[in-house]
Amino acid sequence: FWNSSLLGPRFLASAFAGGPALMIIALGVIRKFTIYDIKDETIKKLALIITVAAQINLVMLGSEIFKEFYAPTEHSASAMYLFFGLHGHNALVPWIWTAIFMNIIATFGLTLHPIRNNLNLLFPLCGFLFLAIWIEKGMGLIIPGFNPSPLGEIVDYSPTWVEIAITVGIWAMGAFVFTVLIRVAIPIELGQSRYVTPNADVP
């Protein structure tokens, strides 16, 4: 499953889609809640990068599915387990098809220029795309590589509340650090916060 020749290129394509998508969401938040001016051209240029990368990612996904199921062998068991379930084990099927559906919706919307240039629609589409890639690269990439095991065993996996809490905590900590840095960086960038050299004549 992990030996696919498209794994590396598709990982890079999804990174160039998901990363800028998160950047656009962050820029939208900064633009809404601060006075820092972020021009539309900046967001639209990032959106164009996301669109091309998302399209490439979808083409590679289709190619990978075609390769796995056109002439399936025993090496296709992991892909079969992921996309359609195997021997009654189908815990990952809702995850991957939800991710694919969100990926298609987001990519289709971004491909249409009027929708991509409408910032009110762009931000939700970026959220859709980022979440789809996050699911695909988590539940859809790591877990299937271990199923079936070399002995043919299949162990269904679903996140526990501990794992969910840890994930939420990590994202919350990242958002907190990002917020602190933004609150420091924007006043400096706008010239509202300056370092004043102490007067040497003052005792």
Secondary structure, DSSP 8 states (H G I E B T S, - for coil): -TT-TTHHHHHHHHHHHHHHHHHHHHHHHHHHHSS----HHHHHHHHHHHHHHHHHHHHHHHHHHHHHHHS--GGGHHHHHHHT-BTTB-TTHHHHHHHHHHHHHHHHHHHSHHHHT-HHHHHHHHHHHHHHHHHHHHTTTTGGGGSS-TTS--------HHHHHHHHHHHHHHHHHHHHHHHHHHHHHTTSS------TT--
